[in-house]
Amino acid sequence: MSFLTTYYPKKISSHLHGKNVYLRPPEYKDWQEWSQLRNENMSYLKPWEPTWNIHELERSHFVKRVRFFEKLSINDEAYSFLIFEKSNIQLIGEININNIQRGVVQSCSIGYWISEKKMGLGLMSEAITLIKKFSFDDLELHRIEAACLQKNERSLNTLKTNQFNVEGLAKKYLKINGKWQDHILLSCINDKHR
């Protein structure tokens, strides 16, 4: 049983299903497949991510990560989902909802990655569509934010395809691959909440 089934409020679904992908929270049993996929994509992912921990791919690190997101989800602060391709039930990436803020803000930010072999097939776009629906309908948030490196044109185009609008440039916004780097900031607004 997924921790989401146990801990999420009853109105929140633990699995998100699309036409070609489905999303579900990470479980301890996913470590080997997750670690292998990350290892295979290491050189591809490193330019776009924070510097990897030296224990990044070890089981103990993965277990801590699952527990960390479990705690955050119980507190409605963040939610993590692994992305699986439906045709072969294969793990292809991950998408996370972070920094949930309630009160007058009602917003979150998202971050994601996908296997290089699955780029350009529309699978990440579909995953973002599912996360938007989850964030707006289940979590009842008003705003989703995303930050994208200027040179990451694929990610920028994927966000724009999913109705994210560019809001501006944040100087030295995130420390990516060991360096503070400028990011394009984008947002998507829930038009149902006026």
C-alpha positions as CSV (number, residue, x, y, z in Angstrom):
1,M,0.0,0.0,0.0
2,S,1.3,3.5,-0.9
3,F,1.8,6.0,1.9
4,L,-0.5,8.3,-0.1
5,T,-3.3,5.9,0.3
6,T,-2.7,5.9,4.0
7,Y,-1.9,9.5,4.8
8,Y,-3.4,11.7,2.1
9,P,-6.8,13.2,2.7
10,K,-9.6,11.0,1.3
11,K,-10.3,13.5,-1.5
12,I,-6.7,13.2,-2.8
13,S,-5.9,10.4,-5.3
14,S,-2.5,8.6,-4.8
15,H,-2.2,7.5,-8.5
16,L,-2.6,9.9,-11.5
17,H,-3.4,8.2,-14.8
18,G,-3.0,9.7,-18.3
19,K,-3.2,8.1,-21.7
20,N,0.5,7.2,-22.0
21,V,1.9,7.7,-18.4
22,Y,0.8,7.2,-14.9
23,L,2.2,8.8,-11.8
24,R,2.5,7.4,-8.3
25,P,4.4,8.2,-5.1
26,P,7.8,6.5,-4.7
27,E,8.0,3.4,-2.6
28,Y,11.0,1.6,-1.1
29,K,10.8,-1.1,-3.7
30,D,11.5,1.4,-6.4
31,W,15.1,2.1,-5.3
32,Q,16.8,-0.3,-7.7
33,E,14.9,0.8,-10.8
34,W,15.2,4.5,-9.8
35,S,18.9,4.2,-9.1
36,Q,19.6,2.4,-12.3
37,L,17.7,5.0,-14.4
38,R,19.4,7.9,-12.7
39,N,22.8,6.2,-13.2
40,E,22.2,5.6,-16.9
41,N,21.2,9.3,-17.3
42,M,23.9,10.8,-15.0
43,S,25.8,12.8,-17.6
44,Y,22.5,13.9,-19.2
45,L,20.9,15.1,-15.9
46,K,23.9,16.7,-14.1
47,P,23.9,20.0,-16.1
48,W,20.2,20.6,-15.1
49,E,20.2,19.6,-11.4
50,P,21.8,20.5,-8.1
51,T,25.1,18.7,-7.4
52,W,24.5,15.1,-6.6
53,N,25.2,13.8,-3.1
54,I,28.0,11.2,-3.1
55,H,25.4,8.7,-1.8
56,E,22.8,9.8,-4.4
57,L,22.2,6.3,-5.9
58,E,22.5,4.3,-2.7
59,R,19.5,2.6,-1.2
60,S,19.9,4.4,2.2
61,H,19.7,7.8,0.4
62,F,16.6,6.7,-1.5
63,V,14.9,5.4,1.6
64,K,15.6,8.8,3.4
65,R,14.2,10.6,0.4
66,V,11.0,8.6,0.4
67,R,10.5,9.2,4.1
68,F,11.3,12.9,3.7
69,F,8.5,13.3,1.0
70,E,6.2,11.1,3.1
71,K,6.5,13.6,6.0
72,L,6.1,16.6,3.7
73,S,3.0,15.1,2.1
74,I,1.4,14.4,5.5
75,N,1.9,18.1,6.3
76,D,0.7,19.1,2.8
77,E,4.0,20.8,2.0
78,A,5.2,18.7,-1.0
79,Y,4.3,15.7,-3.0
80,S,6.6,13.4,-5.0
81,F,5.6,11.2,-8.0
82,L,7.5,8.7,-10.1
83,I,6.5,8.7,-13.8
84,F,5.9,5.4,-15.5
85,E,5.2,4.7,-19.1
86,K,1.9,2.8,-19.4
87,S,2.8,0.6,-22.3
88,N,5.5,-1.3,-20.5
89,I,5.1,-0.2,-16.8
90,Q,8.7,1.2,-17.0
91,L,10.0,4.0,-14.8
92,I,11.0,7.0,-17.0
93,G,11.3,10.0,-14.7
94,E,10.0,11.9,-11.7
95,I,8.0,15.0,-11.0
96,N,7.7,16.8,-7.6
97,I,5.4,19.4,-6.2
98,N,7.4,21.5,-3.8
99,N,7.0,24.6,-1.5
100,I,3.3,24.4,-1.1
101,Q,2.0,27.6,0.5
102,R,-1.5,28.1,1.8
103,G,-3.2,31.2,3.2
104,V,-3.5,34.0,0.7
105,V,-0.9,32.6,-1.6
106,Q,-2.2,29.0,-2.4
107,S,0.8,28.2,-4.6
108,C,3.5,25.6,-5.3
109,S,6.5,25.0,-7.5
110,I,7.3,22.0,-9.6
111,G,10.5,20.2,-10.6
112,Y,10.9,17.2,-12.9
113,W,13.3,15.0,-14.9
114,I,12.9,12.4,-17.5
115,S,15.1,9.8,-19.1
116,E,17.0,11.1,-22.1
117,K,15.7,8.2,-24.2
118,K,12.1,9.4,-23.5
119,M,12.7,13.1,-24.5
120,G,10.6,14.5,-27.3
121,L,7.8,12.0,-27.0
122,G,5.3,14.1,-25.2
123,L,5.5,12.0,-22.0
124,M,6.7,14.8,-19.7
125,S,4.1,17.1,-21.1
126,E,1.5,14.6,-20.2
127,A,3.0,14.2,-16.7
128,I,2.8,18.0,-16.2
129,T,-0.8,18.0,-17.4
130,L,-1.6,15.4,-14.7
131,I,0.3,17.4,-12.0
132,K,-1.6,20.6,-13.0
133,K,-4.9,18.8,-12.6
134,F,-3.8,17.3,-9.3
135,S,-2.6,20.7,-8.0
136,F,-5.6,22.6,-9.1
137,D,-8.4,20.1,-8.5
138,D,-7.2,18.0,-5.6
139,L,-4.9,20.4,-3.8
140,E,-7.1,23.4,-4.8
141,L,-4.1,25.6,-5.4
142,H,-4.3,28.8,-7.3
143,R,-0.8,29.0,-8.9
144,I,2.0,26.7,-10.0
145,E,5.5,28.0,-10.5
146,A,8.4,26.6,-12.4
147,A,12.0,27.7,-12.9
148,C,14.0,26.8,-16.0
149,L,17.6,27.4,-17.0
150,Q,17.8,29.7,-20.0
151,K,19.6,27.2,-22.1
152,N,17.2,24.4,-21.4
153,E,15.0,25.0,-24.4
154,R,13.2,21.7,-24.3
155,S,12.0,22.2,-20.8
156,L,11.0,25.8,-21.5
157,N,9.0,24.7,-24.5
158,T,7.3,21.9,-22.5
159,L,6.2,24.3,-19.9
160,K,4.9,26.8,-22.5
161,T,3.0,24.0,-24.2
162,N,1.3,23.4,-20.8
163,Q,0.1,27.0,-20.5
164,F,3.0,28.2,-18.3
165,N,3.8,31.9,-19.0
166,V,7.1,33.5,-18.6
167,E,7.2,36.1,-15.8
168,G,10.8,37.1,-15.9
169,L,14.4,36.3,-15.2
170,A,15.7,35.5,-11.7
171,K,19.4,36.2,-11.3
172,K,21.5,33.5,-9.7
173,Y,18.2,31.8,-8.6
174,L,19.3,28.2,-8.0
175,K,22.6,26.4,-7.5
176,I,22.6,24.0,-10.3
177,N,25.6,21.7,-11.1
178,G,27.7,23.6,-8.5
179,K,27.0,27.1,-9.8
180,W,24.4,29.8,-8.9
181,Q,22.6,30.2,-12.2
182,D,20.0,32.5,-13.7
183,H,16.6,31.0,-14.3
184,I,13.5,31.9,-16.3
185,L,10.5,32.0,-14.0
186,L,7.2,30.8,-15.3
187,S,3.7,30.3,-13.8
188,C,0.4,28.7,-14.5
189,I,-2.7,30.1,-12.9
190,N,-5.9,28.2,-12.0
191,D,-8.5,30.2,-13.8
192,K,-11.3,28.4,-11.9
193,H,-10.3,30.4,-8.8
194,R,-11.2,34.0,-9.4
